[in-house]
Amino acid sequence: MADTGPELAARLSDLDARVRELEAVQQLILRLLSATRPLDSVLEQYGATDSQARAFYKLLDDLVHRAR
């Protein structure tokens, strides 16, 4: 059964609101990750050097910029 005009508009509006909520959560998570650097202990545990850790965080920063 195909959606009618008003039903389709309401559904699209609901989906748009959900996407905006997901984007807000994604931005919050990315900001928390960039501020807290929770992976420092993991990198240290596996013996990553300072330069390797910086390169890893640069990669994460690049991913954040592409996600926006």
N, CA, C and O atoms as a printed pandas DataFrame, in Angstrom:
     atom_number atom_name residue_name chain_id  residue_number  x_coord  y_coord  z_coord
0              1         N          MET        A               1    0.833   -1.178    0.000
1              2        CA          MET        A               1    0.000    0.000    0.000
2              3         C          MET        A               1    0.880    1.245    0.000
3              4         O          MET        A               1    1.758    1.385    0.851
4              5         N          ALA        A               2    0.656    2.123   -0.923
5              6        CA          ALA        A               2    1.466    3.334   -1.053
6              7         C          ALA        A               2    1.004    4.392   -0.064
7              8         O          ALA        A               2   -0.186    4.522    0.226
8              9         N          ASP        A               3    1.960    5.132    0.439
9             10        CA          ASP        A               3    1.629    6.232    1.354
10            11         C          ASP        A               3    0.964    7.353    0.584
11            12         O          ASP        A               3    1.320    7.631   -0.561
12            13         N          THR        A               4   -0.004    7.995    1.218
13            14        CA          THR        A               4   -0.630    9.153    0.596
14            15         C          THR        A               4    0.202   10.383    0.910
15            16         O          THR        A               4    1.142   10.316    1.702
16            17         N          GLY        A               5   -0.135   11.484    0.303
17            18        CA          GLY        A               5    0.634   12.718    0.477
18            19         C          GLY        A               5    0.864   13.100    1.921
19            20         O          GLY        A               5    2.019   13.243    2.322
20            21         N          PRO        A               6   -0.189   13.277    2.740
21            22        CA          PRO        A               6    0.019   13.675    4.138
22            23         C          PRO        A               6    0.770   12.615    4.953
23            24         O          PRO        A               6    1.601   12.953    5.796
24            25         N          GLU        A               7    0.479   11.347    4.702
25            26        CA          GLU        A               7    1.169   10.276    5.426
26            27         C          GLU        A               7    2.653   10.257    5.072
27            28         O          GLU        A               7    3.509   10.088    5.940
28            29         N          LEU        A               8    2.935   10.429    3.815
29            30        CA          LEU        A               8    4.328   10.452    3.363
30            31         C          LEU        A               8    5.064   11.644    3.954
31            32         O          LEU        A               8    6.206   11.512    4.396
32            33         N          ALA        A               9    4.424   12.802    3.967
33            34        CA          ALA        A               9    5.046   14.000    4.524
34            35         C          ALA        A               9    5.336   13.811    6.015
35            36         O          ALA        A               9    6.401   14.202    6.494
36            37         N          ALA        A              10    4.396   13.217    6.743
37            38        CA          ALA        A              10    4.597   12.981    8.176
38            39         C          ALA        A              10    5.731   11.991    8.398
39            40         O          ALA        A              10    6.545   12.156    9.307
40            41         N          ARG        A              11    5.775   10.971    7.567
41            42        CA          ARG        A              11    6.829    9.962    7.691
42            43         C          ARG        A              11    8.206   10.552    7.391
43            44         O          ARG        A              11    9.178   10.274    8.094
44            45         N          LEU        A              12    8.276   11.359    6.349
45            46        CA          LEU        A              12    9.546   12.011    6.006
46            47         C          LEU        A              12    9.980   12.970    7.112
47            48         O          LEU        A              12   11.166   13.058    7.430
48            49         N          SER        A              13    9.031   13.680    7.691
49            50        CA          SER        A              13    9.341   14.589    8.784
50            51         C          SER        A              13    9.891   13.824    9.984
51            52         O          SER        A              13   10.852   14.261   10.617
52            53         N          ASP        A              14    9.282   12.687   10.294
53            54        CA          ASP        A              14    9.755   11.849   11.392
54            55         C          ASP        A              14   11.157   11.324   11.116
55            56         O          ASP        A              14   12.010   11.341   12.003
56            57         N          LEU        A              15   11.401   10.864    9.914
57            58        CA          LEU        A              15   12.728   10.366    9.551
58            59         C          LEU        A              15   13.773   11.476    9.606
59            60         O          LEU        A              15   14.902   11.256   10.045
60            61         N          ASP        A              16   13.389   12.670    9.158
61            62        CA          ASP        A              16   14.309   13.798    9.208
62            63         C          ASP        A              16   14.677   14.128   10.655
63            64         O          ASP        A              16   15.839   14.405   10.953
64            65         N          ALA        A              17   13.705   14.101   11.539
65            66        CA          ALA        A              17   13.973   14.369   12.956
66            67         C          ALA        A              17   14.896   13.303   13.543
67            68         O          ALA        A              17   15.792   13.620   14.326
68            69         N          ARG        A              18   14.683   12.054   13.172
69            70        CA          ARG        A              18   15.544   10.978   13.667
70            71         C          ARG        A              18   16.972   11.132   13.169
71            72         O          ARG        A              18   17.919   10.902   13.922
72            73         N          VAL        A              19   17.136   11.512   11.925
73            74        CA          VAL        A              19   18.478   11.715   11.370
74            75         C          VAL        A              19   19.178   12.847   12.108
75            76         O          VAL        A              19   20.361   12.743   12.432
76            77         N          ARG        A              20   18.443   13.939   12.376
77            78        CA          ARG        A              20   19.046   15.050   13.117
78            79         C          ARG        A              20   19.471   14.617   14.515
79            80         O          ARG        A              20   20.526   15.034   14.994
80            81         N          GLU        A              21   18.666   13.786   15.177
81            82        CA          GLU        A              21   19.034   13.279   16.500
82            83         C          GLU        A              21   20.298   12.420   16.422
83            84         O          GLU        A              21   21.195   12.545   17.256
84            85         N          LEU        A              22   20.360   11.560   15.426
85            86        CA          LEU        A              22   21.546   10.710   15.259
86            87         C          LEU        A              22   22.791   11.540   14.983
87            88         O          LEU        A              22   23.866   11.249   15.507
88            89         N          GLU        A              23   22.647   12.562   14.168
89            90        CA          GLU        A              23   23.785   13.430   13.877
90            91         C          GLU        A              23   24.254   14.149   15.132
91            92         O          GLU        A              23   25.458   14.302   15.340
92            93         N          ALA        A              24   23.321   14.593   15.975
93            94        CA          ALA        A              24   23.690   15.266   17.220
94            95         C          ALA        A              24   24.433   14.315   18.154
95            96         O          ALA        A              24   25.424   14.700   18.774
96            97         N          VAL        A              25   23.962   13.089   18.254
97            98        CA          VAL        A              25   24.628   12.094   19.099
98            99         C          VAL        A              25   26.014   11.779   18.541
99           100         O          VAL        A              25   26.980   11.666   19.295
100          101         N          GLN        A              26   26.107   11.638   17.235
101          102        CA          GLN        A              26   27.393   11.361   16.605
102          103         C          GLN        A              26   28.381   12.487   16.902
103          104         O          GLN        A              26   29.532   12.217   17.245
104          105         N          GLN        A              27   27.953   13.736   16.778
105          106        CA          GLN        A              27   28.835   14.861   17.058
106          107         C          GLN        A              27   29.280   14.859   18.515
107          108         O          GLN        A              27   30.443   15.133   18.810
108          109         N          LEU        A              28   28.365   14.552   19.424
109          110        CA          LEU        A              28   28.712   14.496   20.842
110          111         C          LEU        A              28   29.762   13.424   21.104
111          112         O          LEU        A              28   30.739   13.665   21.813
112          113         N          ILE        A              29   29.563   12.258   20.540
113          114        CA          ILE        A              29   30.512   11.158   20.729
114          115         C          ILE        A              29   31.874   11.518   20.151
115          116         O          ILE        A              29   32.902   11.257   20.775
116          117         N          LEU        A              30   31.887   12.106   18.980
117          118        CA          LEU        A              30   33.161   12.491   18.364
118          119         C          LEU        A              30   33.879   13.552   19.195
119          120         O          LEU        A              30   35.103   13.515   19.328
120          121         N          ARG        A              31   33.127   14.490   19.751
121          122        CA          ARG        A              31   33.746   15.511   20.602
122          123         C          ARG        A              31   34.312   14.897   21.871
123          124         O          ARG        A              31   35.410   15.249   22.301
124          125         N          LEU        A              32   33.562   13.977   22.470
125          126        CA          LEU        A              32   34.052   13.314   23.679
126          127         C          LEU        A              32   35.322   12.522   23.393
127          128         O          LEU        A              32   36.278   12.559   24.167
128          129         N          LEU        A              33   35.319   11.810   22.277
129          130        CA          LEU        A              33   36.509   11.034   21.923
130          131         C          LEU        A              33   37.715   11.923   21.685
131          132         O          LEU        A              33   38.827   11.591   22.097
132          133         N          SER        A              34   37.505   13.032   21.031
133          134        CA          SER        A              34   38.650   13.905   20.743
134          135         C          SER        A              34   39.146   14.610   22.001
135          136         O          SER        A              34   40.328   14.941   22.095
136          137         N          ALA        A              35   38.264   14.842   22.964
137          138        CA          ALA        A              35   38.666   15.550   24.180
138          139         C          ALA        A              35   39.288   14.625   25.223
139          140         O          ALA        A              35   40.222   15.023   25.919
140          141         N          THR        A              36   38.789   13.409   25.339
141          142        CA          THR        A              36   39.238   12.540   26.420
142          143         C          THR        A              36   40.350   11.587   26.025
143          144         O          THR        A              36   41.065   11.074   26.887
144          145         N          ARG        A              37   40.500   11.349   24.752
145          146        CA          ARG        A              37   41.530   10.424   24.260
146          147         C          ARG        A              37   41.539    9.113   25.042
147          148         O          ARG        A              37   42.544    8.756   25.655
148          149         N          PRO        A              38   40.417    8.402   25.017
149          150        CA          PRO        A              38   40.291    7.176   25.817
150          151         C          PRO        A              38   41.188    6.032   25.349
151          152         O          PRO        A              38   41.347    5.033   26.050
152          153         N          LEU        A              39   41.761    6.180   24.187
153          154        CA          LEU        A              39   42.571    5.087   23.649
154          155         C          LEU        A              39   44.035    5.178   24.050
155          156         O          LEU        A              39   44.834    4.319   23.675
156          157         N          ASP        A              40   44.393    6.198   24.802
157          158        CA          ASP        A              40   45.796    6.330   25.238
158          159         C          ASP        A              40   46.278    5.080   25.964
159          160         O          ASP        A              40   47.374    4.588   25.696
160          161         N          SER        A              41   45.464    4.565   26.882
161          162        CA          SER        A              41   45.893    3.387   27.651
162          163         C          SER        A              41   46.016    2.158   26.750
163          164         O          SER        A              41   46.900    1.326   26.957
164          165         N          VAL        A              42   45.144    2.040   25.764
165          166        CA          VAL        A              42   45.226    0.900   24.830
166          167         C          VAL        A              42   46.493    1.011   23.995
167          168         O          VAL        A              42   47.212    0.028   23.812
168          169         N          LEU        A              43   46.763    2.204   23.493
169          170        CA          LEU        A              43   47.977    2.406   22.700
170          171         C          LEU        A              43   49.221    2.127   23.537
171          172         O          LEU        A              43   50.176    1.512   23.062
172          173         N          GLU        A              44   49.200    2.584   24.784
173          174        CA          GLU        A              44   50.330    2.342   25.676
174          175         C          GLU        A              44   50.496    0.846   25.959
175          176         O          GLU        A              44   51.613    0.331   25.992
176          177         N          GLN        A              45   49.378    0.165   26.159
177          178        CA          GLN        A              45   49.414   -1.274   26.444
178          179         C          GLN        A              45   50.073   -2.053   25.311
179          180         O          GLN        A              45   50.784   -3.030   25.549
180          181         N          TYR        A              46   49.830   -1.611   24.067
181          182        CA          TYR        A              46   50.407   -2.306   22.920
182          183         C          TYR        A              46   51.751   -1.735   22.495
183          184         O          TYR        A              46   52.286   -2.108   21.451
184          185         N          GLY        A              47   52.298   -0.831   23.302
185          186        CA          GLY        A              47   53.643   -0.342   23.049
186          187         C          GLY        A              47   53.770    0.686   21.943
187          188         O          GLY        A              47   54.832    0.805   21.331
188          189         N          ALA        A              48   52.711    1.428   21.676
189          190        CA          ALA        A              48   52.783    2.454   20.633
190          191         C          ALA        A              48   53.693    3.583   21.090
191          192         O          ALA        A              48   53.638    4.009   22.244
192          193         N          THR        A              49   54.510    4.052   20.197
193          194        CA          THR        A              49   55.380    5.194   20.501
194          195         C          THR        A              49   54.549    6.482   20.457
195          196         O          THR        A              49   53.403    6.479   20.008
196          197         N          ASP        A              50   55.138    7.565   20.925
197          198        CA          ASP        A              50   54.441    8.853   20.886
198          199         C          ASP        A              50   54.091    9.249   19.454
199          200         O          ASP        A              50   52.998    9.749   19.190
200          201         N          SER        A              51   55.013    9.024   18.548
201          202        CA          SER        A              51   54.745    9.392   17.148
202          203         C          SER        A              51   53.638    8.514   16.552
203          204         O          SER        A              51   52.834    8.994   15.753
204          205         N          GLN        A              52   53.592    7.254   16.928
205          206        CA          GLN        A              52   52.514    6.383   16.451
206          207         C          GLN        A              52   51.172    6.820   17.028
207          208         O          GLN        A              52   50.162    6.812   16.324
208          209         N          ALA        A              53   51.155    7.197   18.299
209          210        CA          ALA        A              53   49.914    7.670   18.923
210          211         C          ALA        A              53   49.434    8.953   18.258
211          212         O          ALA        A              53   48.240    9.111   18.002
212          213         N          ARG        A              54   50.370    9.882   17.974
213          214        CA          ARG        A              54   49.991   11.120   17.286
214          215         C          ARG        A              54   49.433   10.821   15.900
215          216         O          ARG        A              54   48.442   11.423   15.486
216          217         N          ALA        A              55   50.062    9.899   15.186
217          218        CA          ALA        A              55   49.571    9.531   13.854
218          219         C          ALA        A              55   48.180    8.905   13.950
219          220         O          ALA        A              55   47.321    9.165   13.108
220          221         N          PHE        A              56   47.961    8.090   14.964
221          222        CA          PHE        A              56   46.655    7.459   15.151
222          223         C          PHE        A              56   45.577    8.513   15.424
223          224         O          PHE        A              56   44.494    8.470   14.841
224          225         N          TYR        A              57   45.889    9.461   16.321
225          226        CA          TYR        A              57   44.911   10.502   16.622
226          227         C          TYR        A              57   44.701   11.446   15.434
227          228         O          TYR        A              57   43.608   11.987   15.263
228          229         N          LYS        A              58   45.725   11.646   14.620
229          230        CA          LYS        A              58   45.536   12.436   13.405
230          231         C          LYS        A              58   44.572   11.720   12.468
231          232         O          LYS        A              58   43.719   12.354   11.848
232          233         N          LEU        A              59   44.704   10.409   12.366
233          234        CA          LEU        A              59   43.776    9.625   11.554
234          235         C          LEU        A              59   42.348    9.766   12.079
235          236         O          LEU        A              59   41.413    9.945   11.299
236          237         N          LEU        A              60   42.182    9.686   13.396
237          238        CA          LEU        A              60   40.849    9.865   13.977
238          239         C          LEU        A              60   40.300   11.263   13.703
239          240         O          LEU        A              60   39.120   11.420   13.393
240          241         N          ASP        A              61   41.157   12.277   13.818
241          242        CA          ASP        A              61   40.726   13.647   13.520
242          243         C          ASP        A              61   40.272   13.774   12.069
243          244         O          ASP        A              61   39.274   14.434   11.780
244          245         N          ASP        A              62   41.006   13.143   11.165
245          246        CA          ASP        A              62   40.617   13.158    9.752
246          247         C          ASP        A              62   39.259   12.486    9.549
247          248         O          ASP        A              62   38.436   12.956    8.763
248          249         N          LEU        A              63   39.035   11.385   10.264
249          250        CA          LEU        A              63   37.743   10.700   10.166
250          251         C          LEU        A              63   36.614   11.580   10.678
251          252         O          LEU        A              63   35.519   11.585   10.117
252          253         N          VAL        A              64   36.882   12.322   11.744
253          254        CA          VAL        A              64   35.871   13.238   12.294
254          255         C          VAL        A              64   35.518   14.293   11.260
255          256         O          VAL        A              64   34.343   14.587   11.044
256          257         N          HIS        A              65   36.528   14.861   10.623
257          258        CA          HIS        A              65   36.270   15.906    9.623
258          259         C          HIS        A              65   35.481   15.350    8.431
259          260         O          HIS        A              65   34.608   16.031    7.892
260          261         N          ARG        A              66   35.783   14.135    8.028
261          262        CA          ARG        A              66   35.036   13.536    6.910
262          263         C          ARG        A              66   33.605   13.193    7.308
263          264         O          ARG        A              66   32.697   13.242    6.479
264          265         N          ALA        A              67   33.406   12.846    8.578
265          266        CA          ALA        A              67   32.061   12.487    9.042
266          267         C          ALA        A              67   31.145   13.701    9.097
267          268         O          ALA        A              67   29.923   13.571    9.015
268          269         N          ARG        A              68   31.735   14.874    9.234
269          270        CA          ARG        A              68   30.924   16.099    9.297
270          271         C          ARG        A              68   30.511   16.466    7.915
271          272         O          ARG        A              68   29.819   17.466    7.723
